[in-house]
């Protein structure tokens, strides 16, 4: 693969990593009632984050066993994404952090 294609794929993975992290943080803020979900802005952001991450997280949740109400599917997805990022970077010649 060319350098530009590899960099694009790695950038997409990085952006999705941050989106997933934002989803996790916002879910905590909602759970602890820090974010008011009656706000149109907060609701819109939450709806968009869920629309982007839920199609990837739902299959992981269906496979994982219940962990006492704790959702570890984002952690599993972050690990998978890091593995894919490192795999692609090493196959392209070490572009992991370049």
ChimeraX attribute file (.defattr): number of C-alpha atoms within 10 A of each C-alpha:
attribute: neighborCount
match mode: 1-to-1
recipient: residues
	/A:1	8
	/A:2	7
	/A:3	10
	/A:4	9
	/A:5	11
	/A:6	19
	/A:7	18
	/A:8	11
	/A:9	14
	/A:10	23
	/A:11	13
	/A:12	12
	/A:13	17
	/A:14	15
	/A:15	12
	/A:16	16
	/A:17	17
	/A:18	12
	/A:19	16
	/A:20	22
	/A:21	16
	/A:22	15
	/A:23	22
	/A:24	16
	/A:25	12
	/A:26	18
	/A:27	15
	/A:28	13
	/A:29	13
	/A:30	15
	/A:31	10
	/A:32	9
	/A:33	10
	/A:34	10
	/A:35	15
	/A:36	12
	/A:37	14
	/A:38	8
	/A:39	9
	/A:40	10
	/A:41	11
	/A:42	15
	/A:43	14
	/A:44	12
	/A:45	15
	/A:46	18
	/A:47	12
	/A:48	13
	/A:49	18
	/A:50	16
	/A:51	11
	/A:52	15
	/A:53	15
	/A:54	16
	/A:55	10
	/A:56	13
	/A:57	17
	/A:58	11
	/A:59	11
	/A:60	16
	/A:61	16
	/A:62	10
	/A:63	9
	/A:64	12
	/A:65	10
	/A:66	11
	/A:67	8
	/A:68	6
	/A:69	6
	/A:70	7
	/A:71	14
	/A:72	15
	/A:73	18
	/A:74	20
	/A:75	13
	/A:76	15
	/A:77	16
	/A:78	17
	/A:79	12
	/A:80	12
	/A:81	17
	/A:82	16
	/A:83	12
	/A:84	14
	/A:85	22
	/A:86	17
	/A:87	13
	/A:88	19
	/A:89	19
	/A:90	12
	/A:91	13
	/A:92	16
	/A:93	10
	/A:94	12
	/A:95	16
	/A:96	16
	/A:97	9
	/A:98	7
